Amino acid sequence: MLLSGFGTILQLLYLAMLVLAVVAFVFAATAREDAYRAADKKKKSFWLVILGVAVAVNLLIPMLFLQLAGVVASIVFMVDVRPALKEVSGGGGGGGRRGGSSSDGPYGPYNGGR
């Protein structure tokens, strides 16, 4: 009974690693190529290859050591590269604001007293 519970936990862990790798790959694929250069990060193709290998390893080769290497790559992308890409692309740092204009204040658009 203890082994079956441990097996369930491992399956959930493997699923979480796969989901993280897929999400990181999708974010890497949807970012613009010039944002990688502007953020002074590795090329888009580098991250697509690394994260694509991480997804393939999670799907095809269930070896924990290789999967952990993919998790490390996915975490580095999500914690370091993605925020830098968002900042360069104009989508970061606004305290939760999304898509605001330059005349927006902290509580919404500033209309100049009109």
All heavy atoms as an XYZ file, in Angstrom:
835
protein
N       0.827     -1.191      0.000
C       0.000      0.000      0.000
C       0.871      1.254      0.000
O       0.562      2.209     -0.692
C      -0.914     -0.003      1.226
C      -1.888      1.120      1.213
S      -3.267      0.703      2.248
C      -3.384      2.146      3.210
N       1.944      1.234      0.756
C       2.843      2.377      0.811
C       3.501      2.617     -0.542
O       3.641      3.754     -0.973
C       3.897      2.167      1.894
C       4.903      3.289      2.104
C       4.170      4.552      2.550
C       5.942      2.897      3.125
N       3.865      1.532     -1.229
C       4.507      1.668     -2.532
C       3.553      2.236     -3.577
O       3.967      2.992     -4.447
C       5.072      0.328     -2.992
C       6.325     -0.140     -2.249
C       6.752     -1.510     -2.746
C       7.440      0.855     -2.401
N       2.288      1.889     -3.516
C       1.340      2.426     -4.492
C       1.134      3.926     -4.267
O       0.992      4.692     -5.226
C       0.014      1.686     -4.424
O      -0.643      1.951     -3.204
N       1.118      4.364     -3.021
C       1.015      5.796     -2.744
C       2.242      6.547     -3.215
O       2.153      7.653     -3.750
N       3.407      5.943     -3.022
C       4.650      6.564     -3.500
C       4.664      6.633     -5.022
O       5.120      7.614     -5.599
C       5.852      5.776     -2.982
C       7.169      6.386     -3.333
C       7.572      7.585     -2.762
C       8.009      5.774     -4.242
C       8.776      8.158     -3.076
C       9.219      6.336     -4.570
C       9.613      7.535     -3.979
N       4.141      5.597     -5.677
C       4.062      5.592     -7.139
C       3.147      6.689     -7.649
O       3.436      7.328     -8.670
N       2.053      6.940     -6.953
C       1.139      8.009     -7.342
C       1.814      9.372     -7.204
O       1.676     10.231     -8.079
C      -0.129      7.960     -6.470
O      -0.738      6.690     -6.609
C      -1.113      9.038     -6.883
N       2.560      9.553     -6.140
C       3.280     10.824     -5.944
C       4.309     11.016     -7.048
O       4.448     12.122     -7.599
C       3.933     10.859     -4.546
C       2.857     10.949     -3.475
C       4.911     12.008     -4.424
C       3.365     10.809     -2.066
N       5.024      9.952     -7.409
C       6.006     10.059     -8.492
C       5.338     10.381     -9.830
O       5.857     11.172    -10.611
C       6.813      8.764     -8.611
C       8.001      8.639     -7.680
C       8.709      7.305     -7.887
C       8.958      9.780     -7.869
N       4.193      9.780    -10.095
C       3.483     10.078    -11.335
C       3.054     11.541    -11.383
O       3.149     12.183    -12.431
C       2.278      9.160    -11.498
C       2.648      7.744    -11.838
C       1.437      6.841    -11.925
O       0.342      7.211    -11.501
N       1.624      5.642    -12.468
N       2.586     12.070    -10.275
C       2.218     13.484    -10.225
C       3.441     14.389    -10.409
O       3.364     15.428    -11.065
C       1.510     13.809     -8.914
C       0.115     13.225     -8.743
C      -0.417     13.503     -7.345
C      -0.823     13.762     -9.800
N       4.565     13.980     -9.850
C       5.800     14.731    -10.020
C       6.241     14.732    -11.475
O       6.628     15.769    -12.017
C       6.889     14.141     -9.128
C       8.247     14.832     -9.155
C       8.120     16.249     -8.612
C       9.243     14.035     -8.339
N       6.178     13.570    -12.130
C       6.519     13.489    -13.551
C       5.583     14.353    -14.391
O       6.007     15.031    -15.325
C       6.467     12.044    -14.043
C       7.556     11.150    -13.500
C       7.334      9.797    -13.306
C       8.809     11.655    -13.171
C       8.325      8.969    -12.812
C       9.807     10.831    -12.673
C       9.564      9.491    -12.494
O      10.549      8.683    -12.011
N       4.302     14.340    -14.055
C       3.335     15.158    -14.784
C       3.636     16.649    -14.591
O       3.578     17.430    -15.546
C       1.916     14.833    -14.336
C       0.803     15.630    -15.013
C       0.758     15.323    -16.496
C      -0.528     15.333    -14.353
N       3.975     17.041    -13.367
C       4.299     18.447    -13.098
C       5.543     18.872    -13.868
O       5.603     19.990    -14.407
C       4.491     18.663    -11.606
N       6.534     17.999    -13.961
C       7.744     18.329    -14.718
C       7.434     18.477    -16.202
O       7.964     19.378    -16.867
C       8.817     17.262    -14.502
C       9.405     17.287    -13.114
S      10.847     16.236    -12.885
C      10.160     14.604    -13.037
N       6.568     17.617    -16.713
C       6.174     17.715    -18.121
C       5.410     19.003    -18.385
O       5.691     19.707    -19.360
C       5.329     16.502    -18.523
C       4.728     16.549    -19.927
C       5.822     16.549    -20.978
C       3.767     15.389    -20.128
N       4.473     19.348    -17.524
C       3.679     20.564    -17.706
C       4.584     21.797    -17.663
O       4.460     22.710    -18.487
C       2.559     20.643    -16.645
C       1.919     22.017    -16.616
C       1.519     19.575    -16.924
N       5.523     21.836    -16.726
C       6.447     22.964    -16.631
C       7.274     23.099    -17.902
O       7.440     24.209    -18.427
C       7.358     22.809    -15.413
C       8.406     23.905    -15.224
C       7.739     25.247    -14.964
C       9.351     23.537    -14.104
N       7.770     21.989    -18.422
C       8.574     22.024    -19.646
C       7.743     22.484    -20.846
O       8.216     23.279    -21.666
C       9.191     20.653    -19.908
N       6.508     22.016    -20.942
C       5.644     22.403    -22.066
C       5.294     23.891    -21.981
O       5.353     24.611    -22.990
C       4.373     21.527    -22.112
C       3.343     22.090    -23.075
C       4.730     20.106    -22.487
N       4.966     24.371    -20.797
C       4.622     25.787    -20.633
C       5.823     26.669    -20.961
O       5.694     27.671    -21.667
C       4.098     26.049    -19.198
C       4.007     27.533    -18.906
C       2.744     25.402    -19.017
N       7.002     26.292    -20.483
C       8.207     27.065    -20.783
C       8.488     27.056    -22.279
O       8.861     28.084    -22.860
C       9.402     26.507    -20.010
N       8.289     25.916    -22.939
C       8.509     25.824    -24.385
C       7.542     26.724    -25.144
O       7.936     27.420    -26.084
C       8.354     24.369    -24.851
C       8.597     24.179    -26.318
C       9.884     24.115    -26.816
C       7.541     24.075    -27.208
C      10.122     23.946    -28.176
C       7.756     23.909    -28.561
C       9.053     23.847    -29.050
N       6.290     26.733    -24.733
C       5.292     27.583    -25.403
C       5.644     29.062    -25.227
O       5.590     29.847    -26.175
C       3.873     27.268    -24.888
C       2.868     28.316    -25.343
C       3.444     25.894    -25.337
N       6.035     29.447    -24.007
C       6.437     30.842    -23.782
C       7.661     31.196    -24.610
O       7.753     32.296    -25.151
C       6.708     31.103    -22.306
C       5.472     31.266    -21.473
C       5.419     30.750    -20.189
C       4.354     31.925    -21.947
C       4.288     30.894    -19.403
C       3.216     32.075    -21.181
C       3.183     31.558    -19.909
N       8.613     30.278    -24.716
C       9.819     30.539    -25.509
C       9.472     30.664    -26.989
O      10.054     31.489    -27.700
C      10.837     29.428    -25.299
N       8.530     29.869    -27.447
C       8.165     29.889    -28.863
C       7.375     31.145    -29.234
O       7.468     31.635    -30.361
C       7.356     28.645    -29.211
N       6.609     31.687    -28.296
C       5.765     32.829    -28.631
C       6.472     34.174    -28.452
O       5.952     35.186    -28.906
C       4.486     32.823    -27.778
O       4.837     32.817    -26.397
C       3.628     31.615    -28.104
N       7.627     34.183    -27.805
C       8.363     35.440    -27.644
C       9.055     35.804    -28.962
O       9.405     34.932    -29.757
C       9.403     35.307    -26.531
N       9.233     37.107    -29.158
C       9.879     37.586    -30.385
C      11.384     37.337    -30.339
O      12.003     37.398    -29.281
C       9.622     39.080    -30.557
C       8.180     39.425    -30.738
C       7.961     40.907    -31.051
N       9.054     41.770    -30.679
C       8.974     42.753    -29.783
N       7.837     42.968    -29.168
N      10.013     43.502    -29.507
N      11.969     37.078    -31.501
C      13.410     36.825    -31.601
C      14.223     38.040    -31.158
O      15.217     37.902    -30.454
C      13.768     36.450    -33.044
C      15.251     36.314    -33.306
C      15.877     35.107    -32.639
O      15.229     34.061    -32.594
O      17.023     35.232    -32.160
N      13.793     39.230    -31.536
C      14.566     40.426    -31.180
C      14.513     40.721    -29.688
O      15.402     41.378    -29.148
C      14.098     41.639    -31.978
C      12.632     41.967    -31.751
O      11.869     41.080    -31.351
O      12.251     43.127    -31.983
N      13.505     40.222    -28.981
C      13.424     40.420    -27.534
C      14.545     39.665    -26.826
O      15.079     40.144    -25.822
C      12.077     39.970    -27.008
N      14.929     38.514    -27.354
C      16.033     37.761    -26.762
C      17.336     38.560    -26.877
O      18.109     38.619    -25.923
C      16.196     36.399    -27.452
C      15.130     35.400    -27.110
C      13.943     35.335    -27.828
C      15.304     34.511    -26.068
C      12.964     34.408    -27.518
C      14.337     33.583    -25.742
C      13.169     33.541    -26.477
O      12.199     32.621    -26.153
N      17.560     39.150    -28.037
C      18.779     39.958    -28.216
C      18.737     41.204    -27.357
O      19.731     41.580    -26.743
C      18.945     40.335    -29.690
C      19.358     39.180    -30.569
C      19.755     39.644    -31.963
N      18.732     40.439    -32.613
C      17.773     39.943    -33.386
N      17.718     38.654    -33.590
N      16.879     40.727    -33.949
N      17.586     41.856    -27.282
C      17.475     43.082    -26.490
C      17.631     42.798    -24.998
O      18.156     43.632    -24.264
C      16.129     43.756    -26.758
N      17.206     41.635    -24.548
C      17.334     41.275    -23.131
C      18.703     40.689    -22.823
O      18.980     40.353    -21.682
C      16.245     40.273    -22.755
N      19.551     40.551    -23.842
C      20.901     40.021    -23.703
C      20.873     38.597    -23.150
O      21.619     38.238    -22.236
C      21.760     40.936    -22.829
C      23.256     40.662    -23.018
O      23.623     40.173    -24.099
O      24.032     40.921    -22.076
N      19.976     37.793    -23.703
C      19.873     36.380    -23.342
C      20.304     35.553    -24.544
O      20.559     36.073    -25.622
C      18.432     36.022    -22.940
C      17.918     36.806    -21.751
C      18.718     36.502    -20.515
C      18.254     37.339    -19.340
N      19.080     37.149    -18.173
N      20.380     34.248    -24.375
C      20.724     33.369    -25.491
C      19.661     33.496    -26.583
O      18.575     34.010    -26.366
C      20.795     31.909    -25.029
C      21.880     31.624    -24.039
C      23.181     31.466    -24.723
C      24.238     30.986    -23.739
N      25.550     30.983    -24.315
N      20.007     32.988    -27.771
C      19.083     33.086    -28.906
C      17.808     32.280    -28.658
O      17.779     31.346    -27.856
C      19.751     32.549    -30.167
C      20.844     33.409    -30.698
C      21.348     32.833    -31.996
C      22.351     33.741    -32.632
N      22.786     33.224    -33.936
N      16.785     32.659    -29.386
C      15.503     31.959    -29.289
C      15.667     30.493    -29.677
O      15.120     29.611    -29.016
C      14.478     32.642    -30.191
C      13.109     32.008    -30.153
C      12.123     32.774    -31.003
C      10.739     32.187    -30.888
N       9.747     32.990    -31.594
N      16.445     30.237    -30.716
C      16.635     28.853    -31.160
C      17.312     28.010    -30.071
O      16.990     26.828    -29.908
C      17.446     28.815    -32.453
O      18.697     29.456    -32.267
N      18.235     28.601    -29.310
C      18.881     27.883    -28.203
C      17.846     27.426    -27.192
O      17.820     26.260    -26.792
C      19.923     28.790    -27.535
C      20.487     28.237    -26.258
C      21.524     27.324    -26.298
C      19.979     28.622    -25.027
C      22.058     26.812    -25.122
C      20.499     28.111    -23.851
C      21.539     27.196    -23.902
N      16.972     28.340    -26.764
C      15.976     27.996    -25.752
C      14.947     27.022    -26.301
O      14.463     26.148    -25.576
C      15.310     29.250    -25.196
C      16.222     29.947    -24.249
C      16.887     31.118    -24.447
C      16.606     29.484    -22.947
N      17.661     31.400    -23.350
C      17.501     30.425    -22.415
C      16.287     28.372    -22.190
C      18.079     30.276    -21.155
C      16.858     28.226    -20.932
C      17.738     29.170    -20.429
N      14.595     27.151    -27.586
C      13.642     26.204    -28.163
C      14.218     24.798    -28.198
O      13.509     23.819    -27.924
C      13.217     26.652    -29.556
C      12.299     27.867    -29.605
C      12.013     28.258    -31.052
C      11.010     27.599    -28.859
N      15.499     24.677    -28.526
C      16.129     23.353    -28.557
C      16.213     22.772    -27.153
O      15.837     21.617    -26.918
C      17.527     23.431    -29.214
C      18.313     22.153    -28.982
C      17.403     23.712    -30.691
N      16.696     23.562    -26.190
C      16.847     23.070    -24.818
C      15.498     22.657    -24.237
O      15.352     21.569    -23.658
C      17.511     24.151    -23.934
C      18.941     24.411    -24.376
C      17.455     23.773    -22.463
C      19.866     23.239    -24.203
N      14.496     23.522    -24.390
C      13.183     23.212    -23.812
C      12.466     22.115    -24.600
O      11.719     21.328    -24.035
C      12.345     24.479    -23.721
C      12.922     25.537    -22.768
C      12.152     26.842    -22.894
C      12.925     25.037    -21.341
N      12.696     22.049    -25.908
C      12.130     20.961    -26.705
C      12.706     19.614    -26.308
O      11.984     18.609    -26.228
N      14.006     19.585    -26.033
C      14.626     18.348    -25.545
C      14.060     17.984    -24.171
O      13.813     16.809    -23.884
C      16.166     18.493    -25.506
C      16.811     17.360    -24.729
C      16.725     18.557    -26.913
N      13.827     18.988    -23.336
C      13.244     18.723    -22.016
C      11.854     18.097    -22.153
O      11.523     17.150    -21.429
C      13.174     20.009    -21.193
N      11.051     18.609    -23.070
C       9.717     18.035    -23.295
C       9.842     16.612    -23.836
O       9.144     15.693    -23.377
C       8.895     18.919    -24.257
C       7.611     18.224    -24.674
C       8.578     20.257    -23.616
N      10.739     16.407    -24.808
C      10.907     15.075    -25.398
C      11.391     14.066    -24.364
O      10.918     12.922    -24.336
C      11.893     15.148    -26.562
N      12.320     14.486    -23.510
C      12.813     13.577    -22.467
C      11.681     13.206    -21.517
O      11.543     12.045    -21.127
C      14.003     14.226    -21.714
C      14.263     13.532    -20.390
C      15.246     14.198    -22.572
N      10.869     14.180    -21.142
C       9.756     13.892    -20.237
C       8.749     12.937    -20.868
O       8.139     12.127    -20.175
C       9.057     15.185    -19.814
C       9.770     15.860    -18.674
O      10.013     15.261    -17.646
N      10.129     17.116    -18.864
N       8.568     13.042    -22.178
C       7.586     12.180    -22.841
C       8.139     10.810    -23.203
O       7.433      9.804    -23.093
C       7.078     12.866    -24.116
C       6.130     14.043    -23.913
C       5.826     14.695    -25.247
C       4.852     13.592    -23.239
N       9.400     10.760    -23.637
C       9.919      9.540    -24.243
C      10.903      8.759    -23.385
O      10.988      7.539    -23.510
C      10.590      9.878    -25.583
C       9.711     10.625    -26.587
C      10.508     11.025    -27.799
C       8.517      9.780    -26.972
N      11.680      9.441    -22.565
C      12.740      8.782    -21.801
C      12.517      9.058    -20.316
O      12.988     10.072    -19.802
C      14.132      9.295    -22.220
C      14.307      9.220    -23.731
C      15.228      8.508    -21.516
C      15.535      9.933    -24.230
N      11.809      8.206    -19.630
C      11.521      8.487    -18.222
C      12.704      8.196    -17.298
O      12.666      7.325    -16.449
C      10.337      7.566    -17.930
C      10.519      6.431    -18.876
C      11.153      7.003    -20.100
N      13.810      8.930    -17.510
C      14.982      8.815    -16.639
C      15.020     10.058    -15.761
O      15.089     11.178    -16.271
C      16.261      8.681    -17.447
C      16.345      7.397    -18.236
S      17.835      7.273    -19.210
C      19.092      7.345    -17.977
N      14.969      9.870    -14.462
C      14.829     10.983    -13.527
C      15.962     11.990    -13.668
O      15.724     13.200    -13.601
C      14.737     10.462    -12.095
C      14.432     11.502    -11.024
C      13.103     12.179    -11.320
C      14.413     10.873     -9.653
N      17.186     11.537    -13.884
C      18.316     12.462    -13.998
C      18.132     13.411    -15.186
O      18.338     14.617    -15.065
C      19.632     11.679    -14.143
C      20.819     12.567    -14.341
C      21.313     13.319    -13.283
C      21.430     12.680    -15.575
C      22.401     14.155    -13.454
C      22.514     13.508    -15.750
C      23.010     14.249    -14.691
N      17.739     12.883    -16.328
C      17.522     13.727    -17.507
C      16.310     14.633    -17.318
O      16.306     15.777    -17.763
C      17.346     12.855    -18.754
C      18.578     12.059    -19.183
C      18.228     11.150    -20.349
C      19.725     12.976    -19.534
N      15.284     14.132    -16.661
C      14.104     14.946    -16.401
C      14.430     16.099    -15.454
O      13.929     17.206    -15.638
C      12.979     14.090    -15.831
C      12.375     13.155    -16.858
C      11.366     12.219    -16.245
O      11.583     11.679    -15.168
N      10.250     12.020    -16.935
N      15.269     15.850    -14.470
C      15.659     16.925    -13.557
C      16.483     17.990    -14.274
O      16.350     19.182    -13.987
C      16.432     16.358    -12.366
C      15.603     15.552    -11.372
C      16.486     14.983    -10.282
C      14.497     16.394    -10.775
N      17.310     17.587    -15.231
C      18.052     18.563    -16.029
C      17.080     19.430    -16.826
O      17.272     20.648    -16.955
C      19.037     17.850    -16.950
N      16.029     18.822    -17.352
C      15.013     19.585    -18.069
C      14.247     20.526    -17.160
O      13.893     21.640    -17.554
N      13.984     20.099    -15.936
C      13.297     20.962    -14.971
C      14.166     22.170    -14.632
O      13.671     23.296    -14.548
C      12.931     20.168    -13.694
C      12.538     21.086    -12.569
C      11.804     19.214    -13.999
N      15.466     21.941    -14.472
C      16.369     23.055    -14.182
C      16.357     24.053    -15.337
O      16.267     25.271    -15.124
C      17.797     22.547    -13.893
C      18.791     23.681    -13.862
C      17.822     21.776    -12.589
N      16.420     23.560    -16.572
C      16.375     24.447    -17.731
C      15.048     25.202    -17.796
O      15.016     26.401    -18.089
C      16.588     23.644    -19.011
N      13.951     24.529    -17.510
C      12.638     25.174    -17.537
C      12.524     26.240    -16.460
O      11.988     27.326    -16.699
C      11.533     24.135    -17.343
O      11.573     23.170    -18.358
N      13.040     25.946    -15.275
C      12.986     26.926    -14.194
C      13.851     28.131    -14.510
O      13.442     29.272    -14.264
C      13.391     26.261    -12.859
C      12.294     25.293    -12.404
C      13.648     27.300    -11.777
C      12.664     24.452    -11.207
N      15.042     27.900    -15.065
C      15.902     29.029    -15.449
C      15.192     29.909    -16.466
O      15.214     31.138    -16.368
C      17.252     28.522    -15.996
C      18.025     29.637    -16.685
C      18.080     27.930    -14.873
N      14.531     29.281    -17.439
C      13.813     30.079    -18.427
C      12.689     30.878    -17.785
O      12.541     32.075    -18.033
C      13.238     29.194    -19.544
C      12.505     29.991    -20.579
C      13.184     30.597    -21.606
C      11.124     30.161    -20.505
C      12.515     31.367    -22.548
C      10.452     30.925    -21.435
C      11.154     31.529    -22.459
N      11.891     30.223    -16.944
C      10.724     30.889    -16.362
C      11.101     31.978    -15.362
O      10.403     32.983    -15.249
C       9.819     29.855    -15.684
C       9.216     28.843    -16.624
S       8.109     29.553    -17.823
C       6.661     29.788    -16.833
N      12.202     31.804    -14.634
C      12.564     32.739    -13.571
C      13.489     33.844    -14.071
O      13.416     34.978    -13.586
C      13.214     31.969    -12.394
C      13.761     32.904    -11.349
C      12.209     31.032    -11.773
N      14.338     33.548    -15.047
C      15.321     34.522    -15.490
C      15.006     35.094    -16.872
O      14.940     36.314    -17.050
C      16.706     33.878    -15.501
C      17.788     34.845    -15.932
O      17.744     36.016    -15.501
O      18.689     34.443    -16.694
N      14.815     34.246    -17.844
C      14.687     34.702    -19.232
C      13.314     35.310    -19.500
O      13.214     36.394    -20.078
C      14.971     33.531    -20.199
C      14.793     33.965    -21.638
C      16.369     32.988    -19.970
N      12.262     34.649    -19.082
C      10.910     35.154    -19.381
C      10.640     36.540    -18.803
O      10.111     37.405    -19.510
C       9.860     34.152    -18.902
C       8.459     34.585    -19.284
C       7.451     33.485    -19.013
N       6.132     33.967    -19.340
C       5.186     34.218    -18.433
N       5.419     34.006    -17.164
N       4.013     34.668    -18.805
N      10.985     36.824    -17.532
C      10.778     38.191    -17.040
C      11.588     39.229    -17.810
O      11.109     40.336    -18.051
C      11.223     38.126    -15.579
C      11.072     36.706    -15.198
C      11.370     35.921    -16.431
N      12.797     38.869    -18.218
C      13.605     39.802    -19.002
C      12.965     40.052    -20.368
O      12.960     41.192    -20.859
C      15.024     39.266    -19.173
N      12.409     39.015    -20.972
C      11.735     39.183    -22.260
C      10.491     40.042    -22.116
O      10.208     40.891    -22.965
C      11.360     37.817    -22.844
C      12.503     36.902    -23.244
C      11.962     35.564    -23.710
C      13.372     37.529    -24.297
N       9.737     39.841    -21.033
C       8.542     40.652    -20.803
C       8.901     42.111    -20.581
O       8.203     42.999    -21.059
C       7.765     40.111    -19.605
C       6.980     38.852    -19.900
C       6.267     38.327    -18.684
C       5.192     39.296    -18.247
N       4.387     38.778    -17.128
N       9.977     42.357    -19.856
C      10.388     43.731    -19.589
C      10.819     44.437    -20.865
O      10.451     45.586    -21.105
C      11.542     43.731    -18.586
C      11.977     45.113    -18.172
C      13.046     45.061    -17.109
O      12.969     44.198    -16.228
O      13.959     45.897    -17.192
N      11.554     43.735    -21.705
C      12.013     44.318    -22.967
C      10.842     44.522    -23.927
O      10.800     45.507    -24.661
C      13.092     43.417    -23.606
C      13.385     43.821    -25.024
C      14.354     43.456    -22.773
N       9.880     43.611    -23.887
C       8.733     43.697    -24.794
C       7.682     44.683    -24.315
O       6.667     44.867    -24.971
C       8.091     42.318    -24.947
O       9.003     41.412    -25.509
N       7.881     45.264    -23.140
C       6.927     46.238    -22.628
C       5.812     45.621    -21.827
O       4.818     46.269    -21.550
N       5.943     44.359    -21.414
C       4.866     43.717    -20.691
C       5.158     43.474    -19.232
O       4.462     42.736    -18.587
N       6.201     44.097    -18.681
C       6.537     43.768    -17.308
C       6.745     44.990    -16.447
O       6.874     46.104    -16.918
N       6.787     44.763    -15.147
C       7.152     45.787    -14.193
C       6.060     46.765    -13.821
O       6.297     47.660    -13.044
N       4.861     46.624    -14.311
C       3.828     47.616    -14.069
C       2.964     47.347    -12.862
O       1.883     47.905    -12.756
N       3.390     46.502    -11.963
C       2.588     46.237    -10.776
C       1.254     45.584    -11.087
O       0.261     45.872    -10.455
N       1.228     44.721    -12.094
C      -0.004     44.032    -12.434
C      -0.771     44.683    -13.571
O      -1.746     44.156    -14.037
N      -0.343     45.884    -13.998
C      -1.013     46.525    -15.139
C      -0.663     45.772    -16.401
O       0.444     45.339    -16.602
C      -0.529     47.969    -15.293
C      -1.131     48.893    -14.324
C      -0.822     50.325    -14.665
N       0.259     50.481    -15.616
C       1.116     51.482    -15.577
N       1.045     52.372    -14.654
N       2.045     51.592    -16.490
N      -1.614     45.688    -17.289
C      -1.369     45.023    -18.565
C      -1.887     45.911    -19.680
O      -3.032     46.302    -19.691
C      -2.082     43.676    -18.623
C      -1.577     42.732    -17.571
C      -2.231     41.378    -17.752
N      -1.910     40.540    -16.627
C      -0.945     39.634    -16.636
N      -0.230     39.481    -17.694
N      -0.720     38.901    -15.568
N      -0.992     46.212    -20.608
C      -1.405     46.921    -21.800
C      -1.799     48.358    -21.566
O      -2.582     48.909    -22.316
N      -1.300     49.008    -20.532
C      -1.654     50.391    -20.265
C      -0.898     51.346    -21.165
O       0.113     51.007    -21.760
N      -1.408     52.578    -21.255
C      -0.709     53.580    -22.048
C       0.167     54.414    -21.137
O       0.164     54.271    -19.922
C      -1.719     54.473    -22.779
O      -2.395     55.286    -21.853
N       0.923     55.347    -21.732
C       1.840     56.164    -20.946
C       1.101     57.154    -20.055
O       1.677     57.702    -19.135
C       2.792     56.906    -21.879
O       2.052     57.777    -22.717
N      -0.186     57.394    -20.309
C      -0.937     58.338    -19.487
C      -1.712     57.647    -18.360
O      -2.465     58.295    -17.658
C      -1.921     59.121    -20.356
O      -2.890     58.257    -20.896
N      -1.504     56.352    -18.192
C      -2.198     55.629    -17.134
C      -1.546     55.884    -15.789
O      -0.329     55.893    -15.662
C      -2.196     54.129    -17.402
C      -3.202     53.734    -18.459
O      -3.950     54.614    -18.911
O      -3.242     52.558    -18.821
N      -2.366     56.094    -14.791
C      -1.884     56.233    -13.424
C      -1.975     54.903    -12.711
O      -2.320     53.885    -13.307
N      -1.695     54.863    -11.414
C      -1.715     53.591    -10.701
C      -3.116     52.999    -10.544
O      -3.251     51.815    -10.288
C      -1.106     53.936     -9.345
C      -1.278     55.409     -9.198
C      -1.283     55.971    -10.587
N      -4.162     53.818    -10.717
C      -5.533     53.332    -10.524
C      -6.360     53.417    -11.807
O      -7.561     53.320    -11.770
C      -6.220     54.107     -9.413
C      -5.457     54.040     -8.112
C      -4.790     55.138     -7.639
C      -5.390     52.854     -7.399
C      -4.050     55.066     -6.465
C      -4.656     52.770     -6.241
C      -4.007     53.868     -5.774
O      -3.273     53.795     -4.620
N      -5.699     53.609    -12.928
C      -6.408     53.685    -14.192
C      -5.928     54.865    -15.009
O      -4.960     55.543    -14.672
N      -6.614     55.152    -16.103
C      -6.160     56.235    -16.976
C      -6.320     57.601    -16.320
O      -7.287     57.881    -15.612
C      -7.049     56.102    -18.212
C      -8.166     55.226    -17.832
C      -7.766     54.436    -16.633
N      -5.364     58.435    -16.573
C      -5.404     59.821    -16.099
C      -5.964     60.664    -17.229
O      -5.433     60.702    -18.322
C      -4.008     60.297    -15.735
C      -3.975     61.744    -15.311
C      -4.503     62.126    -14.107
C      -3.434     62.708    -16.138
C      -4.503     63.451    -13.702
C      -3.416     64.027    -15.751
C      -3.944     64.394    -14.524
O      -3.924     65.712    -14.143
N      -7.061     61.356    -16.972
C      -7.718     62.122    -18.025
C      -7.491     63.617    -17.928
O      -8.155     64.412    -18.599
C      -9.222     61.798    -18.092
C      -9.935     62.183    -16.807
O      -9.360     62.785    -15.921
N     -11.197     61.797    -16.728
N      -6.606     64.053    -17.051
C      -6.277     65.470    -16.974
C      -7.366     66.319    -16.338
O      -7.463     67.516    -16.631
N      -8.231     65.782    -15.511
C      -9.260     66.564    -14.838
C     -10.475     66.832    -15.696
O     -11.291     67.678    -15.387
N     -10.631     66.144    -16.801
C     -11.794     66.341    -17.664
C     -12.964     65.540    -17.218
O     -12.943     64.555    -16.631
C     -11.465     65.961    -19.102
C     -10.468     66.914    -19.706
C     -10.193     66.531    -21.128
N      -8.801     66.034    -21.099
C      -8.276     65.252    -21.976
N      -8.974     64.806    -22.968
N      -7.041     64.877    -21.913
